[in-house]
Amino acid sequence: MLNEAAVYTRLNELFHELFADEEIVLKPETTAADIDGWDSFNNLNIMVAVETRFGIKMSSTEVEKLKNIGDLVEIIMARSK
């Protein structure tokens, strides 16, 4: 079972890889507007990578309802139990 800190660590690593930017530090309130290059195409890449790395599946409805990284972390933690 993952704790919140472990989820953020893994998400930060994922974002560093996808955006080739080691300076990204994700917080619960982080949104696409906060990260250069986070567009609809990259959003799809992020969701696929999250599902693969965490071994979870999210519905399109869940993905559409995500407002920030905190929402994503909640889903990951709920599914990883």
Summary of the structure (lengths in Angstrom):
residues: 81
radius of gyration: 11.6
end to end distance: 5.5
largest distance: 32.1
contacts: 200
relative contact order: 0.20
helix: 63%
strand: 0%
